[in-house]
Amino acid sequence: MPREVDFSGVYVPSLLVAFVVVLPVFWLLDGALARAGVYRWVWHIDLFRLCLFVVMFGSLGLYWYR
């Protein structure tokens, strides 16, 4: 994938596109985990959510840049 993406003459980093793609997927997964009761077993919920997002975002970024 190219390092920059052209949106109407404005170049944005492709990692911004990855962020926009991962964000709704993260929200859906976060809601599913909350409904399943997984957060009862997590020590620090906000830290878990941050780590989950970083893993998803990093995985997609590494996949695109390989």
NUTORZA-629006 format. One record per residue: x, y, z of N, C-alpha, C in turn; residue in three letters. Coordinates in pm, whole numbers, padded with zeros to 5 digits, always signed. Layout:
REM residues N
XYZXYZXYZALA;...
***
This chain:
REM residues 66
+00085-00117+00000+00000+00000+00000+00089+00123+00000MET;+00050+00226-00073+00132+00348-00074+00133+00415+00063PRO;+00237+00493+00086+00250+00560+00215+00148+00672+00234ARG;+00106+00735+00125+00004+00840+00132-00112+00804+00039GLU;-00229+00850+00077-00349+00826-00004-00404+00963-00043VAL;-00444+00977-00169-00494+01104-00219-00645+01111-00205ASP;-00694+01205-00123-00837+01231-00110-00865+01372-00160PHE;-00915+01382-00281-00951+01511-00343-00835+01609-00342SER;-00717+01561-00375-00600+01648-00383-00527+01667-00252GLY;-00576+01607-00146-00511+01618-00015-00451+01482+00018VAL;-00322+01481+00044-00254+01357+00080-00265+01334+00230TYR;-00316+01217+00267-00324+01179+00407-00246+01049+00425VAL;-00188+01030+00542-00114+00906+00565-00206+00784+00558PRO;-00153+00675+00508-00236+00555+00498-00270+00499+00636SER;-00191+00533+00738-00226+00489+00872-00352+00559+00923LEU;-00382+00676+00871-00510+00740+00905-00626+00660+00848LEU;-00608+00607+00729-00710+00520+00670-00724+00393+00755VAL;-00612+00339+00802-00618+00221+00888-00690+00253+01018ALA;-00668+00371+01073-00736+00413+01196-00887+00419+01174PHE;-00928+00476+01061-01072+00488+01031-01134+00351+01008VAL;-01058+00257+00954-01110+00122+00930-01121+00044+01061VAL;-01021+00059+01148-01017-00020+01271-01116+00031+01375VAL;-01145+00159+01377-01228+00217+01481-01368+00154+01490LEU;-01445+00142+01380-01577+00079+01394-01568-00070+01428PRO;-01465-00136+01377-01448-00279+01411-01419-00293+01560VAL;-01337-00202+01613-01307-00203+01756-01433-00178+01838PHE;-01516-00083+01797-01640-00055+01871-01733-00177+01873TRP;-01743-00245+01760-01827-00365+01755-01772-00476+01845LEU;-01641-00497+01840-01579-00599+01923-01588-00562+02071LEU;-01570-00436+02103-01580-00389+02241-01722-00411+02295ASP;-01821-00381+02215-01959-00403+02257-01989-00551+02275GLY;-01937-00634+02187-01959-00779+02199-01891-00833+02325ALA;-01772-00786+02354-01703-00831+02476-01777-00784+02601LEU;-01832-00664+02598-01907-00613+02713-02035-00694+02735ALA;-02106-00725+02626-02229-00804+02639-02201-00947+02684ARG;-02085-00999+02644-02049-01136+02682-02000-01145+02827ALA;-01973-01031+02890-01929-01032+03028-01781-01055+03047GLY;-01703-01034+02943-01559-01055+02953-01494-00954+03047VAL;-01550-00834+03054-01488-00728+03134-01499-00754+03285TYR;-01580-00851+03326-01582-00888+03468-01451-00952+03510ARG;-01379-01011+03415-01256-01083+03445-01132-00999+03417TRP;-01149-00876+03375-01036-00788+03340-01008-00696+03458VAL;-00880-00683+03491-00842-00602+03606-00863-00454+03580TRP;-00816-00404+03465-00825-00261+03433-00890-00250+03296HIS;-01017-00218+03294-01096-00222+03169-01043-00123+03065ILE;-01014+00000+03107-00967+00100+03011-00833+00062+02950ASP;-00744+00006+03030-00615-00038+02978-00632-00155+02882LEU;-00724-00245+02914-00753-00357+02825-00806-00307+02690PHE;-00897-00210+02694-00952-00154+02570-00844-00086+02487ARG;-00757-00010+02553-00647+00055+02482-00556-00048+02417LEU;-00520-00151+02491-00432-00254+02436-00499-00328+02320CYS;-00628-00353+02331-00701-00419+02223-00698-00333+02096LEU;-00720-00202+02112-00716-00114+01996-00575-00107+01936PHE;-00474-00098+02020-00336-00090+01971-00298-00217+01895VAL;-00340-00332+01946-00310-00458+01877-00380-00463+01741VAL;-00507-00422+01736-00580-00425+01610-00521-00325+01509MET;-00494-00204+01555-00440-00100+01468-00299-00137+01421PHE;-00217-00185+01511-00081-00226+01474-00079-00343+01378GLY;-00169-00437+01399-00175-00553+01309-00213-00512+01167SER;-00313-00425+01156-00352-00379+01023-00242-00296+00958LEU;-00179-00209+01036-00069-00129+00983+00048-00213+00936GLY;+00084-00315+01013+00192-00403+00972+00154-00488+00852LEU;+00026-00526+00845-00019-00604+00730-00009-00522+00602TYR;-00050-00394+00610-00046-00309+00490+00096-00273+00449TRP;+00189-00263+00542+00324-00218+00509+00423-00332+00489TYR;+00379-00455+00486+00474-00564+00467+00521-00576+00326ARG;
***
